[in-house]
């Protein structure tokens, strides 16, 4: 679990996340392009200008997040909440 972390403007291209919880995190401008997110949770996070281009997202949940200008180009996923 990442709690109250600031990962703003980081590049996580072609990364894999399994059962990761981001709680109270600042994720402004993160690039998750070509990544795989499985059973992840974003709880009370600030997520403007985040990119999930060409990512595979499965069973990932977003709770109480602040987001705008999200980029989901050719998103492959299921059970997104």
Secondary structure as the mmCIF struct_conf table of DSSP 4:
data_model
#
loop_
_struct_conf.conf_type_id
_struct_conf.id
_struct_conf.beg_label_comp_id
_struct_conf.beg_label_asym_id
_struct_conf.beg_label_seq_id
_struct_conf.end_label_comp_id
_struct_conf.end_label_asym_id
_struct_conf.end_label_seq_id
STRN STRN1 UNK A 2 UNK A 3
BEND BEND1 UNK A 4 UNK A 4
STRN STRN2 UNK A 6 UNK A 6
TURN_TY1_P TURN_TY1_P1 UNK A 8 UNK A 9
STRN STRN3 UNK A 11 UNK A 11
TURN_TY1_P TURN_TY1_P2 UNK A 13 UNK A 14
STRN STRN4 UNK A 16 UNK A 18
BEND BEND2 UNK A 19 UNK A 19
STRN STRN5 UNK A 21 UNK A 23
BEND BEND3 UNK A 24 UNK A 24
STRN STRN6 UNK A 26 UNK A 26
TURN_TY1_P TURN_TY1_P3 UNK A 28 UNK A 29
STRN STRN7 UNK A 31 UNK A 31
TURN_TY1_P TURN_TY1_P4 UNK A 33 UNK A 34
STRN STRN8 UNK A 36 UNK A 38
BEND BEND4 UNK A 39 UNK A 39
STRN STRN9 UNK A 41 UNK A 43
BEND BEND5 UNK A 44 UNK A 44
STRN STRN10 UNK A 46 UNK A 46
TURN_TY1_P TURN_TY1_P5 UNK A 48 UNK A 49
STRN STRN11 UNK A 51 UNK A 51
TURN_TY1_P TURN_TY1_P6 UNK A 53 UNK A 54
STRN STRN12 UNK A 56 UNK A 58
BEND BEND6 UNK A 59 UNK A 59
STRN STRN13 UNK A 61 UNK A 63
BEND BEND7 UNK A 64 UNK A 64
STRN STRN14 UNK A 66 UNK A 66
BEND BEND8 UNK A 69 UNK A 69
STRN STRN15 UNK A 71 UNK A 71
TURN_TY1_P TURN_TY1_P7 UNK A 73 UNK A 74
STRN STRN16 UNK A 76 UNK A 78
BEND BEND9 UNK A 79 UNK A 79
#
